């Protein structure tokens, strides 16, 4: 044993002579508790191009590995993102184990086809909702890691939604149906084209996902078994977080960078037209014939009760508009309602409700 200790002692001496030491441990005694990084310490402009996470001790001489396009706090930050992220992590679920697929039973052909058409649409639109935010994650400075982490949970959520709606389309003998036709060519075309993070979030989180959230919350109106009810209930809790992110992000932006408010209003102008007309295909309750007819069949209880289903669908459209107006108020952009800038069709829907 003594010989072994002597051998290790010689190694330590040799290592120290070569420049090795444990001096880096002294840094720990010089620092306060960093278990919760102070948001106020986040830089307004990040010069971190090395991939170093916020709060980590920098090392000199590292290469600049990240050509981050979004390096300002006002572009990507939002209030309470850490809490939103922690909720997302704690509420993950599985389409394989958390959906009671055994409750599926044979449905009339018109009901099953309508359900499969709607499931096909949701599979497509949730692909956009995962794909688009995912493209921005690696473009953000790692100083704003809470935003990056939350968006990663959104990609996980939306991927799970794609999976569960595809499974529903296939599970009861129907299968995937027709792709939705839109005047822009594909579902979410304008959102997919967004090159700025604020543009993307304004269109996707505030309007696109907001309209889908209303439908998920009312999913029991068009569900015919516990499996479908569970799918809508679980998806709604995920979608609510994504919408909350958009609200918290826009609220911070409007207060921290008021000169960009008009830019956001411009994005909302265009998105409201698509929401009101169904031109972009993001809103299945819009005027797109394929999805609105499928919804009317499901809501009415069959193709012979489609008129009753359309009456319910009109009420859903009004609720979508009301909930959108509430989101505008929550993020501080409801001035567009008071100054008459909001889309007249949405305003009329709220007044008629």
C-alpha positions in Angstrom: 0.0 0.0 0.0 2.8 2.4 0.9 4.5 1.7 -2.4 1.2 2.4 -4.2 0.7 5.7 -2.4 4.3 6.7 -3.3 3.6 5.9 -7.0 0.5 8.1 -6.9 2.4 10.8 -5.2 5.0 10.8 -7.9 2.2 11.1 -10.5 0.7 14.1 -8.8 4.0 15.8 -8.6 4.6 15.1 -12.3 1.1 16.4 -13.2 1.7 19.6 -11.2 5.0 20.2 -12.9 3.2 19.9 -16.2 0.8 22.6 -15.2 -2.2 20.6 -13.9 -3.9 21.9 -10.7 -7.3 22.0 -9.0 -7.4 25.8 -8.9 -10.7 25.8 -10.8 -12.3 24.6 -7.6 -11.6 27.9 -6.0 -14.2 29.5 -8.3 -17.0 27.8 -6.4 -16.2 29.6 -3.1 -16.2 32.9 -5.0 -19.7 32.5 -6.4 -23.1 32.8 -4.8 -25.8 30.2 -5.2 -26.6 29.9 -8.9 -29.4 27.4 -8.6 -31.8 30.0 -10.0 -30.3 32.3 -12.5 -31.6 35.9 -12.0 -33.6 36.8 -15.1 -32.5 40.4 -14.6 -28.9 39.4 -15.3 -29.8 38.3 -18.8 -28.0 40.5 -21.3 -30.1 42.8 -23.5 -27.6 42.0 -26.3 -25.8 38.7 -26.2 -22.2 38.6 -27.4 -22.0 34.9 -26.6 -21.1 33.0 -29.7 -19.4 30.1 -28.1 -22.4 28.0 -27.0 -21.9 28.8 -23.3 -25.1 28.6 -21.4 -26.1 31.7 -19.4 -24.6 31.6 -15.9 -21.6 29.4 -16.9 -18.1 30.7 -16.3 -16.6 31.8 -19.6 -13.3 30.4 -20.8 -10.9 32.5 -22.9 -9.8 31.5 -26.3 -12.8 29.4 -27.4 -13.8 29.4 -31.0 -17.0 31.2 -32.1 -19.1 28.2 -33.0 -22.6 29.9 -33.1 -23.7 32.3 -35.8 -26.9 33.1 -33.8 -29.4 35.2 -35.7 -31.4 36.1 -32.6 -29.2 37.7 -30.0 -31.4 40.3 -28.3 -33.5 39.6 -25.2 -36.5 41.6 -26.6 -36.8 39.3 -29.6 -37.1 36.0 -27.8 -37.8 36.5 -24.1 -41.0 36.3 -22.2 -42.3 36.5 -18.6 -42.4 33.3 -16.4 -40.8 31.0 -19.0 -39.1 28.9 -16.4 -42.4 28.0 -14.7 -43.9 27.3 -18.1 -41.1 25.0 -19.0 -41.3 23.1 -15.7 -45.0 22.6 -16.3 -44.3 21.3 -19.8 -41.8 18.8 -18.4 -44.1 17.6 -15.6 -47.1 17.1 -18.0 -45.7 14.9 -20.7 -47.9 12.0 -21.7 -47.9 9.1 -24.1 -50.3 8.3 -26.9 -49.5 4.6 -26.3 -50.3 4.4 -22.6 -52.5 7.4 -21.7 -55.2 7.0 -24.3 -57.9 4.4 -23.7 -57.9 3.0 -27.2 -60.0 0.0 -26.1 -63.0 2.3 -25.9 -63.0 2.7 -29.7 -66.0 1.0 -31.3 -67.3 0.8 -34.8 -68.9 4.1 -35.9 -71.3 4.9 -38.8 -69.3 5.4 -42.0 -70.1 9.2 -42.3 -69.0 9.8 -38.6 -65.8 7.7 -39.0 -64.9 9.4 -42.3 -65.5 12.8 -40.8 -63.4 11.9 -37.8 -60.6 10.6 -40.0 -60.7 13.8 -42.1 -60.4 16.0 -39.0 -57.6 13.8 -37.6 -55.8 14.1 -41.0 -56.0 17.9 -40.7 -54.8 17.9 -37.1 -51.8 15.7 -38.1 -50.9 18.1 -40.8 -51.3 21.3 -38.8 -49.4 19.9 -35.8 -46.5 19.1 -38.1 -46.3 22.8 -38.9 -46.6 23.7 -35.2 -43.6 21.5 -34.5 -41.5 22.1 -37.5 -41.6 25.9 -37.6 -40.6 26.7 -34.0 -38.0 24.0 -34.2 -36.1 25.9 -36.9 -35.6 28.8 -34.5 -34.1 27.0 -31.6 -30.5 26.7 -32.8 -30.6 30.3 -34.1 -31.0 31.8 -30.6 -28.2 32.8 -28.3 -27.8 30.2 -25.5 -28.0 33.1 -23.1 -31.7 32.7 -23.5 -31.8 29.1 -22.7 -35.3 29.1 -21.1 -36.8 30.1 -24.4 -34.9 27.4 -26.2 -35.9 24.8 -23.6 -39.5 25.7 -23.8 -39.6 25.5 -27.6 -38.0 22.0 -27.3 -41.0 21.0 -25.2 -43.3 22.4 -27.8 -41.6 20.3 -30.5 -42.1 17.3 -28.3 -45.8 18.2 -27.6 -46.7 18.8 -31.3 -44.8 15.6 -32.4 -47.0 13.7 -29.9 -50.1 15.4 -31.3 -49.1 14.3 -34.8 -48.6 10.8 -33.5 -51.9 10.6 -31.6 -54.1 12.0 -34.4 -52.5 9.8 -37.0 -53.1 6.8 -34.7 -56.8 7.9 -34.4 -57.2 8.1 -38.2 -55.8 4.6 -38.5 -57.1 2.9 -35.4 -60.8 2.4 -36.2 -60.6 1.3 -39.8 -60.9 4.7 -41.6 -57.3 5.8 -42.4 -55.8 9.1 -43.4 -58.0 11.2 -45.7 -57.5 14.1 -48.1 -55.0 16.8 -47.5 -56.6 20.2 -46.9 -56.6 22.6 -49.9 -56.0 26.3 -49.1 -55.6 29.5 -51.1 -52.0 29.6 -49.9 -51.2 26.1 -51.2 -50.4 24.4 -47.9 -51.6 24.5 -44.3 -49.7 27.2 -42.4 -48.0 28.5 -45.5 -47.5 32.0 -44.2 -46.4 30.9 -40.8 -44.0 28.5 -42.4 -42.5 31.3 -44.4 -41.7 33.5 -41.3 -38.1 34.5 -41.0 -38.3 36.5 -37.8 -39.1 34.9 -34.5 -41.6 37.6 -33.5 -43.4 37.2 -36.8 -43.6 33.4 -36.3 -44.8 33.6 -32.7 -47.4 36.3 -33.5 -48.9 34.2 -36.2 -48.5 30.7 -34.7 -49.0 31.1 -31.0 -51.5 33.9 -30.8 -53.8 33.1 -33.7 -53.0 29.7 -35.3 -52.7 27.6 -32.1 -55.2 29.8 -30.3 -58.0 28.7 -32.8 -57.0 25.1 -32.5 -57.0 25.4 -28.7 -60.6 26.4 -28.7 -61.5 23.3 -30.7 -59.5 21.0 -28.4 -61.2 22.5 -25.4 -64.6 21.7 -27.0 -63.4 18.3 -28.1 -66.1 16.5 -26.1 -68.7 18.0 -28.4 -67.3 16.1 -31.3 -65.9 13.0 -29.5 -67.7 9.7 -29.7 -65.7 7.7 -27.2 -63.4 8.1 -24.2 -60.3 7.7 -26.4 -61.2 10.8 -28.4 -62.2 12.7 -25.3 -58.8 11.9 -23.8 -57.0 13.0 -26.9 -58.6 16.4 -27.0 -58.2 16.9 -23.2 -54.6 16.0 -23.2 -53.8 18.0 -26.4 -55.6 21.0 -25.0 -53.4 21.2 -21.9 -50.3 21.2 -24.2 -51.8 23.7 -26.6 -52.7 26.1 -23.8 -49.0 26.2 -22.8 -48.0 27.1 -26.3 -50.5 29.9 -26.5 -49.4 31.1 -23.0 -45.8 31.3 -24.3 -47.0 33.5 -27.2 -48.9 35.8 -24.8 -46.0 36.1 -22.3 -43.5 36.7 -25.2 -45.6 39.5 -26.8 -46.4 41.1 -23.5 -42.7 41.4 -22.8 -41.9 42.6 -26.3 -44.6 45.3 -26.2 -43.3 46.6 -22.9 -39.6 46.3 -23.6 -39.6 47.4 -27.2 -42.7 49.5 -28.0 -41.2 50.6 -31.3 -41.9 47.1 -32.6 -45.6 47.1 -31.7 -46.7 48.3 -35.2 -44.7 45.4 -36.7 -46.7 43.0 -34.6 -49.9 44.6 -35.6 -49.0 44.1 -39.2 -48.4 40.4 -38.6 -51.8 40.2 -36.8 -53.5 42.1 -39.7 -52.6 39.4 -42.1 -53.2 36.5 -39.7 -56.6 37.7 -38.8 -57.7 37.6 -42.5 -56.7 33.9 -42.6 -58.4 33.2 -39.3 -61.6 34.8 -40.5 -61.7 33.3 -44.0 -59.9 30.0 -43.5 -57.6 31.0 -46.3 -54.5 29.6 -44.6 -56.1 26.4 -43.5 -54.8 26.7 -39.9 -58.4 27.1 -38.5 -60.5 23.9 -39.1 -63.5 25.8 -38.0 -63.0 28.4 -40.7 -64.6 28.5 -44.1 -62.5 25.7 -45.7 -65.2 23.3 -46.9 -63.3 20.1 -46.2 -62.7 20.6 -42.5 -65.8 22.6 -41.7 -68.0 20.0 -43.3 -66.2 17.3 -41.3 -66.8 19.3 -38.2 -70.4 19.8 -39.0 -71.0 16.1 -39.4 -69.3 15.3 -36.1 -71.0 18.1 -34.2 -74.4 17.4 -35.6 -74.2 13.6 -35.3 -74.2 12.6 -38.9 -74.5 13.8 -42.4 -78.3 14.0 -42.1 -77.9 16.4 -39.2 -75.3 18.6 -40.8 -77.4 21.8 -40.5 -77.5 21.4 -36.8 -73.8 20.8 -36.8 -73.2 24.0 -38.7 -75.2 25.9 -36.1 -72.8 24.6 -33.4 -69.9 25.4 -35.7 -71.0 29.0 -35.9 -71.0 29.2 -32.1 -67.5 27.8 -32.0 -66.3 30.4 -34.5 -67.7 33.1 -32.2 -65.9 31.6 -29.3 -62.7 31.5 -31.2 -63.0 35.2 -31.8 -63.8 36.0 -28.2 -60.9 34.0 -26.9 -58.6 35.7 -29.4 -59.7 39.1 -28.2 -58.9 37.9 -24.6 -55.4 36.9 -25.7 -54.9 40.4 -27.3 -55.9 41.9 -23.9 -53.6 39.6 -22.0 -50.6 40.5 -24.1 -51.3 44.2 -24.2 -52.3 44.5 -27.9 -56.0 45.0 -27.5 -55.7 48.6 -28.7 -56.3 47.1 -32.2 -59.8 46.3 -31.0 -60.6 49.7 -29.7 -59.1 51.6 -32.7 -61.0 49.6 -35.2 -58.0 47.8 -36.7 -59.1 44.3 -35.9 -60.7 42.3 -38.7 -64.3 43.3 -39.1 -65.5 39.7 -39.4 -63.9 38.8 -36.1 -65.4 41.9 -34.5 -68.8 41.1 -35.8 -68.6 37.5 -34.5 -67.9 38.8 -31.0 -70.7 41.4 -31.1 -73.2 38.8 -32.3 -72.3 36.3 -29.5 
